[in-house]
């Protein structure tokens, strides 16, 4: 799991940059975040101290008031071996 500080940026902006970094995909090529979660609502509730977790582009994302945590989702194949998404 990788941690990214908000550093004065909005939670949604940090989510996009963080997922782009973890997946090696340019942020401009990621699917629209609003297909997964309402960006305005995310910014609002995180600003109120709520922690939010959701799946986005093959990752598990957790947003707190101070940081974004991003982890690749792990799948298990038919033989029980972990397969990274």
Sine and cosine of phi, psi and omega as CSV:
sin_phi,cos_phi,sin_psi,cos_psi,sin_omega,cos_omega
0.00,0.00,0.71,-0.71,0.02,-1.00
-0.94,-0.35,0.57,-0.82,-0.04,-1.00
-0.92,-0.40,0.68,-0.73,0.00,-1.00
-0.75,-0.66,0.78,-0.62,-0.01,-1.00
-0.98,0.21,0.57,-0.82,0.05,-1.00
-0.92,0.40,-0.56,0.83,0.05,-1.00
0.71,0.71,0.71,0.70,0.05,-1.00
0.99,0.17,-0.08,1.00,0.04,-1.00
-1.00,0.05,0.30,-0.95,0.05,-1.00
-0.95,0.32,0.44,-0.90,0.07,-1.00
-0.83,0.56,-0.68,0.74,-0.04,-1.00
-0.91,0.41,-0.64,0.77,0.03,-1.00
-0.89,0.45,-0.67,0.75,0.00,-1.00
-0.93,0.37,-0.62,0.78,0.06,-1.00
-0.85,0.52,-0.76,0.65,-0.03,-1.00
-0.87,0.49,-0.73,0.68,0.00,-1.00
-0.90,0.43,-0.62,0.78,-0.03,-1.00
-0.93,0.37,-0.72,0.69,0.01,-1.00
-0.90,0.43,-0.63,0.78,0.06,-1.00
-0.86,0.51,-0.70,0.72,0.00,-1.00
-0.90,0.44,-0.73,0.68,-0.05,-1.00
-0.92,0.39,-0.63,0.78,-0.06,-1.00
-1.00,-0.02,-0.19,0.98,-0.04,-1.00
0.95,0.30,0.40,0.92,-0.01,-1.00
-0.93,-0.36,0.76,-0.65,0.05,-1.00
-0.84,0.55,0.66,-0.76,-0.04,-1.00
-0.82,0.57,-0.53,0.85,-0.01,-1.00
-0.94,0.33,-0.26,0.97,0.00,-1.00
-0.98,-0.22,0.00,1.00,0.06,-1.00
-0.96,0.27,0.46,-0.89,0.08,-1.00
-0.89,0.46,0.46,-0.89,0.03,-1.00
-0.83,0.56,0.78,-0.63,-0.03,-1.00
-0.88,0.47,-0.54,0.84,-0.05,-1.00
-0.92,0.40,-0.20,0.98,0.12,-0.99
-0.97,0.25,-0.28,0.96,-0.03,-1.00
-0.95,-0.31,-0.69,0.72,-0.07,-1.00
-0.47,-0.88,0.51,-0.86,0.02,-1.00
-0.96,0.30,0.93,-0.37,-0.06,-1.00
-0.87,0.49,-0.64,0.77,0.01,-1.00
-0.90,0.43,-0.68,0.73,0.03,-1.00
-0.90,0.43,-0.64,0.76,0.03,-1.00
-0.86,0.51,-0.76,0.65,0.01,-1.00
-0.87,0.50,-0.66,0.75,-0.06,-1.00
-0.92,0.39,-0.78,0.62,-0.09,-1.00
-0.95,0.33,-0.57,0.82,0.04,-1.00
-0.92,0.40,-0.60,0.80,0.06,-1.00
-0.91,0.42,-0.36,0.93,0.03,-1.00
-1.00,-0.06,0.10,0.99,0.08,-1.00
1.00,-0.06,0.17,0.99,0.01,-1.00
-1.00,0.06,0.67,-0.74,0.10,-1.00
-1.00,-0.05,0.73,-0.68,-0.07,-1.00
-0.82,-0.58,0.72,-0.69,0.07,-1.00
-0.82,-0.58,0.61,-0.79,0.01,-1.00
-0.32,-0.95,0.28,-0.96,0.06,-1.00
-0.99,-0.12,0.67,-0.74,-0.01,-1.00
-0.44,-0.90,0.84,-0.54,0.11,-0.99
0.77,0.63,0.76,0.65,0.08,-1.00
0.97,0.23,0.28,0.96,0.02,-1.00
-0.77,-0.64,0.34,-0.94,0.16,-0.99
-0.97,-0.25,0.85,-0.52,-0.08,-1.00
-0.92,-0.40,0.73,-0.68,0.13,-0.99
-0.82,-0.57,0.79,-0.61,-0.03,-1.00
-0.89,-0.45,0.80,-0.60,0.09,-1.00
-0.90,-0.44,-0.04,-1.00,0.02,-1.00
-0.94,0.35,-0.20,0.98,-0.07,-1.00
-0.85,-0.53,-0.37,0.93,-0.10,-1.00
-0.46,-0.89,0.24,-0.97,0.12,-0.99
-0.87,-0.49,0.80,-0.60,0.06,-1.00
-0.96,-0.29,0.75,-0.66,-0.03,-1.00
-0.76,-0.65,0.75,-0.66,0.04,-1.00
-0.70,-0.72,0.71,-0.71,0.12,-0.99
-0.87,0.49,0.68,-0.73,0.10,-0.99
-0.95,0.30,0.56,-0.83,-0.01,-1.00
-0.91,-0.41,0.76,-0.64,0.08,-1.00
-0.94,-0.35,0.38,-0.93,0.04,-1.00
-0.92,-0.40,0.76,-0.65,0.02,-1.00
-0.98,0.19,-0.06,-1.00,-0.06,-1.00
-0.89,0.46,-0.30,0.95,-0.03,-1.00
-0.98,-0.22,0.09,1.00,0.03,-1.00
1.00,0.06,0.09,1.00,0.02,-1.00
-1.00,0.09,0.61,-0.79,0.02,-1.00
-0.95,0.32,0.68,-0.73,0.04,-1.00
-0.82,-0.57,0.87,-0.49,-0.01,-1.00
-0.98,0.21,0.64,-0.77,0.02,-1.00
-0.97,0.26,0.00,0.00,0.00,0.00
